[in-house]
Amino acid sequence: MSEASVTSETRLERMEDLVSLCARRGFIFQSSEIYGGINGFWDYGPLGTELKNNLKSRWWQRVVRARPDVEGIDSAIIAHPRTWEASGHVEHFTDPMVDCRACKKRFRADQLADAGPCNSREGTSEHDLTDPRSFNLMLKTQIGASEEAASEAYLRAETCQPIFNDFKRVREAARQKIPFGIAQIGKAFRNEINPRNFTFRSREFEQAELEFFCHPSEREKWFEHWLEQRLAFHRELGFDDDHLQTRPHADDELAHYARAAVDVEYLFPFGWQEIEGVHDRGDWDLSRHSEYSGKDLGITDPETKEHYVPMVIETSVGVDRTCLALLVDAYREEALEGGDSRVVMRFHPSLAPIQAAVLPLSKKLAEPAHAVEAELRRELNVFYDDAGNIGRRYRRQDEAGTPFCVTIDFESGDDGKATIRDRDSMRQDRVPLEGVLAYLRDRVRGE
Ligand code: GAP
């Protein structure tokens, strides 16, 4: 079945459209939805999980596996509580918070423009705000069998601190020399005052972080190197220059550990926002952990015998924020010839949650269609759908962002071919059944 061609397209303008598509199609939805949800926590459904896993594997491939000078780890979420004293989070990891005495809502004092009106005062919609006070963003928990004997601990606020704790062990075990890096992907937790913009600011989220240790004389060089690498990564995801920018931090916005920082920002419908930070953390972390643990985390250069604390260049990307950028970036509403329209998620085929859908034109074609499905499943994530008319099945796959639909029809038995339909151009190619996997492999892997 050939389809009407596209006459115009628009990008995502209202986040609500994406939020509803994500819930309906099972990308991302409120956590604990049956209890009314829990603010700042999100669950990824089947499509969202695949998208996120594809993103994480891409990061791991580029940052860890492709590099002889980077090692990967997977640390515990809860670290020794002294970790967070040493890192400065107990003292400094705060946001200024204000309360409205009338409506009892809480706001970040530096984000009052987003507070909305107060509905609890007569004659004014202005909030009756308290003075700002510091609110620590770390989430606490207790460890131990009985409450009296339990000790307080924190869920990690950034994934990098265990990397510093493990620095000596990993360097020695992996026989790495400076310069080298340690990377990990994992959950981080922040008790954000106002979670907002869908998953953008959540209380539980994933980070993919690299801590790269270098000699003090090479800090600038490695900072530039990693900033460049990370920009190349975001371009590879498909973000174009109109939607991607870098923004250096002014001195007064630097985090307590940073000597220099550049944000990588994406243009969301709610404006330019950070998806990744590249930081020069100097010797802050290793020096502080040396001091608080009493273990020297310095290095002695084997040739010059110089003893020094390595400097750290960090790249820290939010996995959920980048997923959100991928969803926003992929979303298109297209008007079609004849007055029809479609929503299509134009993920790069290598990131798409489902790479191919197998669609027999009739249930009677189940046998050859299942044979193609089984062959494709050896390498790709595949969806099988034999329900409803073919036009509607294509539209369902367009919304899921499936780049290729493989249709098995009654002619397939005669000519031994399937029709492969391209999501974006809606062009159809007739391909021999035994060549379908190779055809898709080439297109899915095409960078
Ligand atoms: N280790 C450095 C660090 O954590 P950050 O700028 O606070 O730096 C790094 O966080 C990245 O983590 C951000 O660029 C963002 O993508 C993500 N991130 C931070 N807070 C987040 C939140 N509340 N919800 C979702 N992602 C968040």
Boltz pocket constraint, residues with backbone or C-beta under 6 A from the ligand:
constraints:
  - pocket:
      binder: B
      contacts: [[A, 157], [A, 158], [A, 159], [A, 160], [A, 190], [A, 192], [A, 199], [A, 200], [A, 201], [A, 202], [A, 203], [A, 204], [A, 205], [A, 206], [A, 207], [A, 209], [A, 274], [A, 275], [A, 276], [A, 277], [A, 314], [A, 316], [A, 317], [A, 318], [A, 319], [A, 320], [A, 321], [A, 322]]
      max_distance: 6.0
